[in-house]
Amino acid sequence: MQNEMKPFLVAYQHGGSEWNVSIMAESFSDARDRLGKLALGRVEGELIATIPNGFGPFAALATFVQNVTRAVRRF
């Protein structure tokens, strides 16, 4: 049985101000472990919408089309 994922708040300093992001994790220690992996991560793009799970494959298709459209515009 998988534990429930919960949002954990992460604070960091940038440009003289404190900022926050949330990390989904099973526990506080899991959140710390996931935070340690962020240095290996990459920025994927701007979050423009959150789509509920109920949209199923349509959400994945819409996201794919938008990402391809944006990539084509860059070239």
C-alpha positions in Angstrom: 0.0 0.0 0.0 1.4 3.4 -1.0 1.4 6.2 1.6 -0.5 9.3 0.9 1.4 12.1 -0.7 1.2 15.5 1.1 2.6 18.9 0.2 5.6 20.1 2.2 6.8 23.7 2.1 10.4 24.4 1.2 11.9 27.9 1.9 14.9 29.3 0.1 16.7 32.6 -0.3 17.0 34.4 -3.7 17.7 38.0 -4.5 17.6 39.1 -0.9 14.1 37.7 -0.4 12.7 34.4 1.0 10.7 32.3 -1.4 8.7 29.1 -1.1 7.9 26.0 -3.2 6.0 22.9 -2.2 7.2 19.3 -2.7 4.9 16.4 -2.7 6.2 13.7 -0.3 5.0 10.9 2.0 6.7 12.3 5.1 9.0 15.0 6.4 12.1 12.8 5.8 10.9 11.9 2.3 10.5 15.6 1.6 14.1 16.2 2.7 15.3 13.4 0.5 13.4 14.8 -2.5 14.8 18.3 -1.8 18.3 16.8 -2.0 17.5 15.6 -5.5 16.5 19.0 -6.8 20.0 20.0 -7.6 19.9 17.3 -10.2 16.6 18.5 -11.6 15.8 20.9 -14.5 13.2 23.6 -15.2 10.7 22.1 -17.6 8.8 25.3 -18.3 6.1 27.6 -17.0 3.1 26.1 -15.3 0.1 27.6 -17.0 -2.7 25.4 -15.7 -3.5 22.5 -13.4 -5.8 19.9 -14.9 -7.8 17.6 -12.6 -7.2 13.8 -13.0 -10.8 13.4 -14.3 -9.8 14.6 -17.8 -7.7 11.4 -18.3 -5.9 11.1 -21.7 -7.3 14.4 -22.9 -5.1 16.3 -20.5 -2.0 14.4 -21.7 -2.9 15.1 -25.3 -3.6 18.8 -24.7 -0.3 19.2 -22.9 1.6 17.4 -25.6 0.1 19.6 -28.3 0.9 22.8 -26.4 4.5 21.7 -25.8 5.1 20.8 -29.4 3.5 24.1 -30.5 5.8 26.1 -28.2 8.9 24.1 -29.3 8.1 24.8 -33.0 7.7 28.5 -32.3 11.2 28.7 -30.8 12.9 27.6 -34.1 
